Amino acid sequence: MSSEVLTEIYRLLYDEFGPQQWWPGQTEFEIITGAILTQNTNWANVEKAINNLKSADCLTPEKIHHLDTTQLAELIRPAGYFNVKAKRLKNFVTWLFDNYDGKLTDLESIDTGRLREELLTIKGVGRETADSILLYAFDRPIFVVDAYTARIVFRHELIGPDADYEQLKELFESSLPADTQLFNEYHALLVRVGKEFCRPKARCPGCPLEKLPHTLDFEYF
């Protein structure tokens, strides 16, 4: 049943919004940097921070590794929480150099489950960020869960509102084909409908999912 409903949700969203062209980035490291910087901010601010790094010729693991944290924080200031995010980005790069000689190519042969576990050991890299890195930078069939995803599936009663991140992730991965492009597009479409319609205070009229069974008994995050 979940499989049928999730497939229908995807079809309705894709028919309404079309392809979302996620995740922007010319290199794996740019995508990883974006995944770390986008925490608690909007993408427009992340783009400004990434453009600063590009202008300073610092958007590589090697350059970030040797860059002073204070200087890095100033470059990524537009992304907000720049001191915290500078440390998180440095933590990722330090892990990469300590374990893989700074080479992202060395991660390509690592099993997805093991790589996820390793990413989660990096201070400041949580499950959503780790899964975004896996899906968008390394093309692994991992479904990324965020607040929009949770809000939509809770309201459409596909899982109980007490479900945690891993349970939400498993709902999608067990119900859909393990297809990187599908997971990529689906996540982006859920973010789109979550921003435009399925907000904390829902705006159901005109929503592509309006005709599907749903509840508004609770105002989800």
C-alpha positions as CSV (number, residue, x, y, z in Angstrom):
1,M,0.0,0.0,0.0
2,S,2.8,2.4,0.9
3,S,4.5,1.7,-2.4
4,E,1.4,2.6,-4.4
5,V,0.7,5.8,-2.4
6,L,4.4,6.9,-2.6
7,T,4.5,6.2,-6.3
8,E,1.2,8.2,-6.8
9,I,2.6,11.1,-4.7
10,Y,5.7,11.2,-6.9
11,R,3.7,11.1,-10.1
12,L,1.4,14.0,-9.0
13,L,4.4,16.1,-7.9
14,Y,6.4,15.5,-11.0
15,D,3.4,16.2,-13.3
16,E,2.9,19.5,-11.5
17,F,6.4,20.7,-10.9
18,G,8.6,18.9,-13.4
19,P,12.3,18.1,-12.9
20,Q,13.9,20.1,-10.2
21,Q,17.6,19.8,-11.4
22,W,19.0,19.0,-8.0
23,W,21.8,19.2,-6.6
24,P,23.6,22.2,-8.2
25,G,27.4,21.8,-8.2
26,Q,30.2,21.3,-10.7
27,T,32.3,19.0,-8.6
28,E,31.8,16.4,-5.8
29,F,33.4,18.7,-3.3
30,E,31.2,21.6,-4.3
31,I,28.2,19.5,-3.7
32,I,29.6,18.3,-0.3
33,T,30.3,21.8,0.7
34,G,26.8,22.8,-0.2
35,A,25.3,20.0,1.8
36,I,27.2,21.2,4.9
37,L,26.6,24.9,4.4
38,T,22.8,24.5,3.7
39,Q,22.1,23.6,7.3
40,N,19.6,26.1,8.7
41,T,19.7,28.5,5.8
42,N,18.3,28.9,2.3
43,W,20.1,27.9,-0.9
44,A,20.5,31.5,-2.1
45,N,22.8,32.2,0.9
46,V,24.7,29.0,0.3
47,E,25.3,30.0,-3.3
48,K,26.8,33.3,-2.2
49,A,29.2,31.5,0.2
50,I,30.2,29.0,-2.5
51,N,30.8,31.8,-5.0
52,N,33.1,33.5,-2.4
53,L,35.1,30.3,-2.1
54,K,35.3,30.0,-5.9
55,S,36.4,33.6,-6.2
56,A,39.1,33.0,-3.6
57,D,40.2,29.8,-5.4
58,C,39.5,27.8,-2.2
59,L,36.8,25.3,-3.3
60,T,39.0,22.2,-3.1
61,P,39.7,19.8,-0.1
62,E,43.4,20.8,-0.3
63,K,42.7,24.6,-0.1
64,I,40.2,24.2,2.7
65,H,42.6,21.9,4.6
66,H,45.3,24.6,4.6
67,L,43.0,27.6,5.1
68,D,42.7,29.1,8.5
69,T,39.3,28.5,10.1
70,T,38.8,32.2,10.7
71,Q,39.5,33.0,7.1
72,L,37.2,30.2,6.0
73,A,34.4,31.5,8.3
74,E,34.7,35.0,6.7
75,L,34.4,33.5,3.2
76,I,31.3,31.5,4.0
77,R,29.7,34.3,6.1
78,P,26.6,34.6,3.8
79,A,25.6,31.0,4.7
80,G,24.9,32.0,8.3
81,Y,26.3,30.4,11.5
82,F,29.6,30.8,9.6
83,N,31.9,30.1,12.6
84,V,30.1,26.8,13.3
85,K,29.9,25.8,9.6
86,A,33.6,26.6,9.0
87,K,34.5,24.1,11.8
88,R,32.1,21.5,10.3
89,L,33.6,21.9,6.8
90,K,37.1,21.7,8.3
91,N,36.1,18.6,10.2
92,F,35.0,16.9,7.0
93,V,38.2,17.8,5.2
94,T,40.4,16.8,8.2
95,W,38.6,13.4,8.2
96,L,39.2,13.1,4.5
97,F,43.0,13.8,4.8
98,D,43.4,11.7,8.0
99,N,41.7,8.6,6.4
100,Y,42.0,9.0,2.6
101,D,44.9,11.3,1.9
102,G,42.4,14.0,1.0
103,K,41.2,12.1,-2.1
104,L,37.5,11.9,-2.7
105,T,38.1,9.3,-5.4
106,D,39.2,6.9,-2.7
107,L,35.6,7.0,-1.3
108,E,34.1,5.6,-4.5
109,S,34.9,2.0,-3.8
110,I,33.6,2.0,-0.2
111,D,30.4,0.2,0.6
112,T,27.5,2.7,1.0
113,G,26.6,1.5,4.5
114,R,30.2,1.7,5.7
115,L,30.7,5.1,4.1
116,R,27.5,6.4,5.8
117,E,28.8,5.2,9.2
118,E,32.1,6.9,8.6
119,L,30.5,10.2,7.6
120,L,28.3,10.1,10.7
121,T,31.5,10.0,12.9
122,I,32.4,13.5,11.6
123,K,31.4,16.2,14.1
124,G,28.7,18.4,12.6
125,V,27.6,15.9,10.0
126,G,24.2,14.5,10.9
127,R,22.1,12.0,9.1
128,E,20.4,14.4,6.6
129,T,23.8,15.9,5.7
130,A,25.5,12.5,5.4
131,D,22.7,11.2,3.2
132,S,22.7,14.3,1.0
133,I,26.4,13.7,0.4
134,L,25.9,10.1,-0.4
135,L,23.0,10.7,-2.8
136,Y,24.0,13.9,-4.5
137,A,27.8,13.8,-4.5
138,F,28.4,10.0,-4.8
139,D,25.2,8.9,-6.6
140,R,24.3,6.3,-3.9
141,P,20.7,5.2,-3.7
142,I,20.0,6.7,-0.3
143,F,16.8,8.6,0.4
144,V,17.3,11.9,2.1
145,V,14.8,12.8,4.8
146,D,14.1,16.3,6.1
147,A,11.4,18.2,7.9
148,Y,9.4,18.6,4.6
149,T,9.5,14.8,4.0
150,A,8.3,14.1,7.6
151,R,5.6,16.7,7.5
152,I,4.1,15.3,4.2
153,V,4.2,11.6,5.1
154,F,2.8,12.3,8.6
155,R,-0.1,14.3,7.2
156,H,-0.8,11.7,4.6
157,E,-0.7,9.1,7.4
158,L,1.9,6.9,5.7
159,I,3.7,6.4,9.0
160,G,3.0,7.4,12.6
161,P,4.1,10.9,13.8
162,D,6.5,9.3,16.3
163,A,8.6,7.8,13.5
164,D,12.3,8.8,13.6
165,Y,14.7,9.6,10.8
166,E,15.7,6.0,10.1
167,Q,12.1,4.8,10.0
168,L,11.1,7.5,7.5
169,K,14.2,6.7,5.4
170,E,13.3,3.0,5.4
171,L,9.7,3.8,4.4
172,F,10.9,5.3,1.1
173,E,13.8,2.9,0.5
174,S,11.6,-0.2,1.1
175,S,8.7,1.0,-1.0
176,L,10.5,2.3,-4.1
177,P,13.1,1.0,-6.5
178,A,16.7,1.7,-5.4
179,D,17.1,4.3,-8.1
180,T,19.5,7.2,-7.5
181,Q,17.7,9.5,-10.0
182,L,14.3,8.7,-8.5
183,F,15.5,9.4,-5.0
184,N,17.1,12.6,-6.1
185,E,14.0,13.9,-7.9
186,Y,11.6,12.7,-5.2
187,H,13.4,14.5,-2.4
188,A,13.6,17.7,-4.4
189,L,9.9,17.5,-5.2
190,L,8.9,17.0,-1.6
191,V,10.9,20.1,-0.6
192,R,9.1,22.0,-3.3
193,V,5.6,21.1,-2.2
194,G,6.6,21.4,1.4
195,K,7.7,25.0,0.9
196,E,4.7,26.0,-1.3
197,F,1.8,24.1,0.2
198,C,2.6,21.6,3.1
199,R,3.9,24.3,5.4
200,P,3.7,24.0,9.2
201,K,0.3,25.7,8.8
202,A,-0.9,23.8,5.7
203,R,-2.1,25.5,2.5
204,C,-4.1,22.6,0.9
205,P,-6.1,24.4,-1.7
206,G,-4.3,24.0,-5.0
207,C,-1.8,21.5,-3.7
208,P,-1.0,18.7,-6.1
209,L,-1.7,16.2,-3.3
210,E,-4.9,17.8,-2.1
211,K,-7.1,15.0,-3.3
212,L,-5.2,12.3,-1.5
213,P,-6.3,11.3,1.9
214,H,-4.7,13.5,4.6
215,T,-5.2,14.9,8.0
216,L,-4.8,18.3,9.5
217,D,-5.3,17.3,13.1
218,F,-1.8,18.4,14.0
219,E,0.4,21.3,12.8
220,Y,3.7,19.5,12.2
221,F,7.1,21.2,12.2
